[in-house]
């Protein structure tokens, strides 16, 4: 993006300045495409703690916010540029204040003083289980005993849904009877729906396919609906395009790279992605599940709502991040999705941050990092779409199309120059 900007700016400064926000946002949208997508650090998320400022995302989305952030920085750049004339500096200062004021005033006008928490009650179980204890063979059953006790305790406060984090039940419930019966027993004891993060395996075309999944166990203990994660972390959960590039699969590499076995490399998995969004049913409302970094995809989250979800449940295991900025960044992504779509999100994380987020980004209930806790609270099922939900990430798509056009023109001009 900066290479294109530099070429254009050197040719005509004003044109380069005008096109910089388009190139940047086009690049951000591109990062959400293909199987190597990783749209984690879009600039719009940098404003995630300033709830009044980000309310405009319900119209223009995070890509529109990134566009605004770039514009504001351009105005500051022109204001501080020693070569700028006085009138340009004054104009830049006025433009900066005007854009910031309009964005802030919109948020101030639409944010309610108080948000009704609603009558649908959820309980989020934050077990805070260490990674070696979760996956260790000798301590595997510990997870089930712990979450059983948390779920039973949560059920004492009347709730409509109990949520476990991503892979909180380290098992394959559909093919491991022992653990399936343990989970069924827990759901039956609580007398309510339990959404549990676990793994799944299916056998198709003589091939074993593993999935990162979520299962809903019903109040009577039966296993109900389940969902296979669709957006997988590249080179961590899945080798991109492994159907077409088999040499990237773990099973292939293990034959030739001893380091994968001897060093017990954990960062290269061969999960498969699910093929459809699942809308989970309860007696009071329907919801969709976002597993881990699926919350980073604005278009995907919007599609969940278009297909009938009335609220969203985000489950994750951010323990991998330790005490870095990762868990906090991940939380801001969930806040942004709630604001964009004006939807309640119940976010359940193994080691934090777990929270119930209202449609304006407020965390009505919250558990911090590395604590064991049960969060309960109410939410209101969604009744109408926000502007963003209705029209989608228009800002990102528009900038991406213009970016492709700009790169095409620059490529043609470069080729003509070389030919001459």
C-alpha positions in Angstrom: 0.0 0.0 0.0 2.8 2.4 0.9 4.7 1.5 -2.2 1.8 2.5 -4.4 1.3 5.6 -2.3 4.9 6.6 -2.7 4.8 6.2 -6.5 1.6 8.3 -6.7 2.8 10.9 -4.2 6.1 11.4 -6.1 4.1 12.0 -9.3 1.4 14.3 -7.8 1.4 15.0 -4.0 -2.3 15.9 -3.8 -3.4 12.8 -5.6 -1.3 10.6 -3.4 -2.8 12.2 -0.2 -6.3 11.6 -1.5 -5.6 8.0 -2.4 -3.8 7.0 0.8 -6.9 6.2 2.9 -8.3 4.2 0.0 -5.1 2.2 -0.4 -4.8 1.5 3.3 -8.4 0.3 3.8 -8.2 -1.7 0.5 -5.2 -3.5 2.0 -7.1 -4.1 5.2 -10.1 -5.6 3.4 -7.7 -7.8 1.3 -6.4 -9.3 4.6 -9.9 -10.7 5.3 -9.9 -12.7 2.0 -8.6 -16.2 1.1 -7.5 -19.0 3.4 -4.4 -17.0 4.6 -6.7 -14.2 5.9 -5.6 -12.6 9.3 -7.5 -9.4 9.7 -6.4 -8.8 13.3 -4.9 -5.3 13.5 -7.1 -3.0 11.4 -6.6 0.6 12.4 -10.2 1.0 13.4 -9.7 -1.3 16.3 -7.3 1.2 17.9 -10.4 3.2 18.9 -12.1 0.3 20.5 -12.0 1.7 24.0 -13.6 5.0 23.0 -17.2 3.8 22.7 -18.7 7.2 21.8 -16.3 7.5 18.8 -16.9 4.0 17.4 -20.7 4.1 17.2 -20.4 5.3 13.6 -19.3 1.7 12.9 -23.0 0.7 13.0 -23.1 2.4 9.6 -19.6 2.2 8.1 -18.1 -0.7 9.9 -14.5 -1.0 11.1 -13.2 -0.3 7.6 -14.9 3.0 7.6 -13.4 3.7 11.0 -9.9 2.9 9.6 -10.6 5.4 6.8 -11.5 8.1 9.4 -8.3 7.3 11.4 -6.1 7.7 8.3 -7.9 11.0 7.3 -7.3 12.4 10.8 -3.6 11.5 10.6 -3.3 13.1 7.2 -4.8 16.3 8.6 -2.3 16.3 11.5 0.5 15.6 9.0 -0.5 18.6 6.8 -0.8 20.7 9.9 2.7 19.9 11.2 4.3 20.0 7.8 6.8 22.9 7.8 6.4 23.3 4.0 2.6 23.8 4.2 1.3 27.3 3.7 -0.7 28.9 6.5 -4.0 28.5 4.8 -3.4 24.8 4.3 -2.5 24.4 8.0 -5.7 26.2 9.0 -7.8 24.2 6.6 -6.3 21.0 8.0 -7.0 22.0 11.6 -10.6 22.8 10.7 -11.1 19.6 8.8 -9.6 17.6 11.7 -11.9 19.1 14.3 -14.9 18.9 12.0 -14.4 15.2 11.2 -13.7 14.3 14.8 -16.6 16.3 16.1 -19.1 14.8 13.6 -18.0 11.3 14.5 -18.2 12.0 18.3 -21.6 13.8 18.0 -23.1 10.9 16.1 -22.0 8.5 18.9 -23.3 10.9 21.6 -26.6 11.1 19.9 -27.3 7.4 19.4 -25.9 6.0 22.6 -28.7 5.4 25.2 -28.2 6.5 28.8 -29.2 3.1 30.1 -29.3 -0.2 28.2 -32.0 -2.7 29.2 -30.2 -6.0 29.9 -33.1 -8.1 28.7 -34.7 -11.2 30.0 -32.6 -13.9 28.2 -30.1 -14.9 30.9 -26.7 -16.5 30.1 -23.9 -17.9 32.3 -20.3 -17.8 31.1 -17.9 -20.3 32.7 -14.3 -19.1 32.9 -12.4 -22.1 34.2 -8.9 -20.7 33.8 -7.3 -24.1 33.1 -3.6 -24.3 32.2 -2.8 -25.6 28.8 -0.7 -28.5 30.0 -3.5 -29.5 32.4 -6.2 -29.3 29.7 -4.4 -31.6 27.2 -2.3 -33.8 29.5 -3.4 -37.4 29.4 -3.2 -37.7 33.2 -5.2 -34.6 33.9 -7.7 -34.7 31.0 -10.6 -35.7 33.2 -9.9 -32.7 35.5 -11.5 -30.4 32.9 -14.8 -32.3 33.0 -15.0 -32.3 36.8 -14.2 -28.6 37.0 -16.7 -27.5 34.4 -19.4 -29.8 35.8 -19.0 -28.0 39.2 -19.1 -24.6 37.6 -22.1 -25.4 35.4 -24.1 -26.8 38.4 -23.2 -23.7 40.4 -24.3 -21.5 37.5 -27.6 -23.3 37.2 -28.6 -22.3 40.7 -29.1 -18.8 39.3 -31.9 -19.3 36.8 -30.3 -19.1 33.3 -31.4 -20.0 29.8 -28.0 -20.9 28.4 -24.7 -22.0 30.0 -21.6 -21.4 27.9 -18.3 -23.2 28.1 -15.1 -21.8 26.4 -13.4 -23.1 23.3 -12.3 -26.7 23.7 -13.2 -26.6 27.4 -14.2 -30.3 27.0 -11.0 -31.7 25.5 -12.6 -34.6 23.7 -14.5 -35.8 20.7 -18.1 -36.1 22.1 -19.6 -37.8 19.1 -17.1 -40.7 19.0 -16.0 -40.9 22.7 -18.9 -42.4 24.7 -17.2 -41.9 28.0 -16.9 -38.1 27.7 -20.2 -37.7 25.8 -22.0 -39.3 28.8 -20.2 -37.0 31.2 -21.3 -34.0 29.2 -24.8 -35.3 28.9 -24.9 -35.8 32.7 -23.8 -32.3 33.4 -26.4 -30.8 31.1 -29.1 -32.9 32.7 -28.1 -31.9 36.2 -28.2 -28.2 35.2 -31.6 -28.5 33.5 -30.7 -26.0 30.8 -28.9 -25.8 27.4 -25.1 -26.1 27.7 -23.0 -24.8 24.8 -19.6 -26.6 25.1 -16.4 -26.2 23.1 -14.9 -29.5 22.0 -13.5 -31.3 19.0 -15.1 -33.4 16.3 -14.2 -36.0 13.7 -16.0 -37.0 10.6 -15.1 -39.7 8.1 -15.7 -38.7 4.5 -14.3 -40.3 1.3 -12.1 -42.6 3.3 -10.5 -39.6 5.0 -10.5 -38.6 8.6 -11.4 -34.9 9.1 -11.0 -33.1 12.4 -12.9 -30.0 13.4 -12.7 -27.3 16.1 -16.3 -27.4 17.2 -19.1 -26.3 19.5 -21.9 -28.6 20.8 -25.2 -27.8 22.4 -26.4 -30.3 24.9 -30.1 -30.0 25.8 -31.7 -29.7 29.2 -32.7 -33.4 29.2 -29.0 -34.3 28.5 -29.3 -35.1 24.8 -26.7 -34.0 22.3 -28.4 -31.5 20.0 -26.9 -29.2 17.4 -23.2 -28.7 16.7 -21.1 -26.3 14.7 -17.7 -26.7 13.0 -15.5 -23.7 13.0 -15.3 -22.1 9.5 -12.6 -19.5 9.8 -9.4 -21.3 10.8 -6.1 -19.6 11.9 -3.7 -20.1 9.0 -0.6 -22.3 9.7 -1.9 -22.8 13.3 -5.1 -24.7 12.9 -4.8 -25.4 9.2 -2.3 -25.3 6.4 -3.9 -23.0 3.7 -5.2 -24.8 0.6 -4.0 -28.1 2.0 -6.4 -29.9 -0.4 -4.3 -28.5 -3.3 -0.9 -28.3 -1.6 -0.6 -31.6 0.2 3.1 -31.0 1.0 2.0 -28.5 3.6 0.1 -31.0 5.7 1.5 -32.0 9.0 1.2 -35.7 8.1 3.4 -35.1 5.0 6.0 -32.9 6.7 6.3 -35.3 9.7 7.8 -37.9 7.3 10.7 -35.6 6.4 11.0 -33.2 9.3 11.9 -35.0 12.5 11.7 -31.8 14.4 7.9 -31.9 14.3 7.9 -35.1 16.4 11.0 -34.7 18.4 10.2 -31.1 19.4 6.5 -31.9 19.8 5.6 -28.9 17.5 2.0 -27.8 18.4 1.5 -25.0 16.0 0.8 -27.0 12.9 -2.6 -28.7 12.8 -4.7 -30.2 10.1 -8.2 -29.1 11.1 -10.8 -28.8 8.3 -13.2 -25.9 8.1 -16.9 -26.3 8.5 -19.1 -25.8 5.5 -22.1 -23.9 6.9 -23.2 -21.5 9.7 -25.3 -23.2 12.4 -28.1 -21.3 14.1 -28.6 -22.8 17.5 -32.2 -23.0 18.9 -33.4 -22.4 22.4 -36.9 -22.0 23.8 -36.5 -18.2 23.9 -34.1 -17.2 21.2 -31.7 -18.4 18.5 -28.0 -17.7 18.3 -24.8 -18.3 16.3 -21.4 -19.3 17.7 -18.1 -17.6 16.8 -15.1 -19.8 17.7 -11.9 -17.9 18.5 -10.8 -15.5 15.8 -14.0 -15.9 13.7 -15.0 -12.7 15.5 -12.3 -10.9 13.4 -14.4 -11.2 10.2 -17.0 -8.4 9.9 -18.7 -10.0 6.8 -18.8 -13.5 8.4 -20.4 -12.2 11.6 -22.9 -10.2 9.6 -23.9 -13.3 7.7 -24.6 -15.1 11.0 -27.2 -12.5 11.8 -28.7 -12.5 8.3 -29.2 -16.3 8.6 -31.3 -15.8 11.7 -29.1 -15.4 14.8 -30.7 -13.1 17.4 -27.6 -12.8 19.5 -24.0 -14.1 19.3 -21.9 -16.4 21.5 -18.1 -16.0 21.1 -16.0 -18.8 22.7 -12.2 -18.7 22.8 -9.1 -19.9 24.5 -6.7 -17.0 24.7 -4.4 -18.7 27.1 -1.8 -19.0 24.3 -1.3 -15.3 24.5 -0.2 -15.2 28.1 -0.3 -11.7 29.6 0.5 -10.0 26.3 -1.7 -7.5 24.5 -3.4 -10.4 22.6 -6.4 -11.0 24.9 -7.2 -7.3 25.0 -7.0 -7.0 21.3 -9.2 -10.0 20.8 -11.8 -8.5 23.2 -11.9 -5.2 21.2 -12.8 -7.2 18.1 -15.8 -8.6 19.9 -16.8 -5.1 21.0 -16.5 -3.8 17.4 -18.8 -6.6 16.1 -21.4 -5.8 18.7 -21.4 -2.1 17.8 -21.4 -2.8 14.0 -24.4 -5.0 14.2 -26.2 -3.6 17.2 -26.2 -7.1 18.7 -25.6 -8.6 22.2 -22.5 -10.8 22.4 -21.7 -13.3 25.2 -18.0 -13.9 25.1 -16.6 -16.8 27.1 -12.8 -17.3 27.3 -10.9 -20.0 29.2 -8.6 -17.6 31.0 -10.3 -14.3 30.2 -11.4 -11.9 29.1 -15.1 -13.1 29.4 -17.9 -10.6 29.2 -21.5 -9.9 28.2 -21.3 -7.0 25.6 -24.3 -4.9 24.8 -25.1 -3.5 21.3 -23.2 -0.3 22.1 -20.0 -1.9 23.3 -20.5 -1.7 27.1 -19.4 -4.7 29.0 -22.3 -5.3 31.4 -20.6 -8.2 33.1 -16.9 -9.0 33.0 -14.2 -11.4 34.3 -10.5 -10.3 33.9 -7.5 -12.4 33.0 -6.4 -15.5 34.8 -9.2 -15.8 37.3 -11.8 -18.6 37.7 -15.2 -17.1 37.6 -18.9 -17.4 36.6 -20.5 -14.5 34.8 -24.3 -14.2 34.6 -26.4 -11.6 33.0 -29.2 -10.8 30.7 -29.4 -9.9 27.1 -32.0 -8.9 24.6 -32.5 -10.9 21.4 -32.0 -8.8 18.2 -35.2 -7.6 16.5 -33.9 -5.4 13.7 -30.7 -4.9 11.6 -28.3 -2.1 11.9 -27.3 -0.2 8.8 -24.1 -2.1 8.6 -25.8 -5.4 8.9 -28.1 -4.4 6.1 -25.5 -3.1 3.6 -22.4 -5.0 4.7 -18.7 -3.8 4.6 -19.3 -1.4 1.7 -16.4 0.9 2.7 -13.9 -2.1 2.6 -15.2 -3.5 -0.6 -15.2 -0.1 -2.4 -11.6 0.7 -1.3 -10.5 -2.8 -2.3 -11.9 -2.4 -5.8 -10.3 1.0 -6.2 -7.0 -0.4 -4.8 -7.0 -3.2 -7.4 -7.7 -0.6 -10.1 -4.8 1.6 -8.8 -2.4 -1.3 -8.8 -3.5 -2.3 -12.3 -2.9 1.2 -13.6 0.5 1.4 -11.9 1.5 -2.0 -13.3 0.5 -1.0 -16.9 2.4 2.3 -16.6 5.5 0.3 -15.3 5.3 -2.1 -18.2 5.0 0.7 -20.7 8.0 2.4 -19.2 10.0 -0.9 -19.4 9.1 -1.5 -23.0 10.1 2.0 -24.0 
